[in-house]
Amino acid sequence: MEPDYAAAILALVEARGPEKSICPSEAARAVAPDWRAHLKGVREAALRLAREGRIEVLRKGRTVETLDAVRGVIRLRIKRGG
């Protein structure tokens, strides 16, 4: 059974607040000791949550508008005003 990546992401970003962000690896570490194997699942869950308007995906400190083209290092935060 696959861990609940979305729940891990939401718990972490809500605890951090709207002014701070998390690294996807933090969510992966929260769900499994072999966290590197879970990064893809965390990233997919993060993009799904962003499309639902629940979190924001950041790249170089700015909100990513086009989620289909997200590449490289990202950070996640709770949706501002949401």
C-alpha positions as a Python dict, from the first residue, in 0.01 Angstrom:
ca = {
    (1, 'M'): (0, 0, 0),
    (2, 'E'): (134, 341, -99),
    (3, 'P'): (172, 610, 170),
    (4, 'D'): (-66, 905, 175),
    (5, 'Y'): (167, 1162, 22),
    (6, 'A'): (-101, 1431, 3),
    (7, 'A'): (-176, 1405, 374),
    (8, 'A'): (194, 1433, 458),
    (9, 'I'): (235, 1739, 236),
    (10, 'L'): (-74, 1910, 377),
    (11, 'A'): (26, 1844, 738),
    (12, 'L'): (372, 1991, 682),
    (13, 'V'): (270, 2300, 484),
    (14, 'E'): (-14, 2380, 724),
    (15, 'A'): (224, 2354, 1020),
    (16, 'R'): (478, 2576, 844),
    (17, 'G'): (226, 2846, 754),
    (18, 'P'): (171, 3064, 445),
    (19, 'E'): (498, 3255, 475),
    (20, 'K'): (727, 2950, 467),
    (21, 'S'): (766, 2651, 240),
    (22, 'I'): (879, 2289, 258),
    (23, 'C'): (1100, 2079, 38),
    (24, 'P'): (927, 1775, -114),
    (25, 'S'): (1194, 1560, 52),
    (26, 'E'): (1052, 1661, 391),
    (27, 'A'): (720, 1499, 298),
    (28, 'A'): (900, 1192, 164),
    (29, 'R'): (1095, 1160, 490),
    (30, 'A'): (769, 1188, 684),
    (31, 'V'): (621, 883, 509),
    (32, 'A'): (913, 641, 482),
    (33, 'P'): (1268, 580, 598),
    (34, 'D'): (1370, 502, 238),
    (35, 'W'): (1245, 847, 141),
    (36, 'R'): (1430, 879, -190),
    (37, 'A'): (1214, 604, -337),
    (38, 'H'): (907, 815, -257),
    (39, 'L'): (1008, 1150, -410),
    (40, 'K'): (826, 1087, -737),
    (41, 'G'): (503, 1005, -554),
    (42, 'V'): (536, 1315, -336),
    (43, 'R'): (597, 1534, -637),
    (44, 'E'): (294, 1391, -821),
    (45, 'A'): (76, 1444, -513),
    (46, 'A'): (205, 1801, -481),
    (47, 'L'): (116, 1883, -840),
    (48, 'R'): (-230, 1732, -788),
    (49, 'L'): (-282, 1941, -472),
    (50, 'A'): (-167, 2253, -657),
    (51, 'R'): (-414, 2188, -940),
    (52, 'E'): (-687, 2155, -675),
    (53, 'G'): (-583, 2496, -537),
    (54, 'R'): (-478, 2363, -195),
    (55, 'I'): (-105, 2438, -212),
    (56, 'E'): (137, 2644, -421),
    (57, 'V'): (440, 2507, -601),
    (58, 'L'): (739, 2741, -596),
    (59, 'R'): (1040, 2749, -825),
    (60, 'K'): (1318, 2994, -742),
    (61, 'G'): (1089, 3159, -486),
    (62, 'R'): (805, 3229, -728),
    (63, 'T'): (473, 3053, -771),
    (64, 'V'): (473, 2823, -1073),
    (65, 'E'): (179, 2906, -1297),
    (66, 'T'): (213, 2624, -1551),
    (67, 'L'): (234, 2302, -1354),
    (68, 'D'): (276, 2080, -1660),
    (69, 'A'): (623, 2223, -1720),
    (70, 'V'): (759, 2201, -1365),
    (71, 'R'): (1121, 2089, -1374),
    (72, 'G'): (1405, 2102, -1126),
    (73, 'V'): (1403, 2199, -761),
    (74, 'I'): (1066, 2301, -621),
    (75, 'R'): (926, 2399, -284),
    (76, 'L'): (571, 2373, -152),
    (77, 'R'): (360, 2600, 65),
    (78, 'I'): (3, 2627, 180),
    (79, 'K'): (-210, 2833, -60),
    (80, 'R'): (-208, 3197, 46),
    (81, 'G'): (-553, 3326, 122),
    (82, 'G'): (-685, 2972, 114),
}
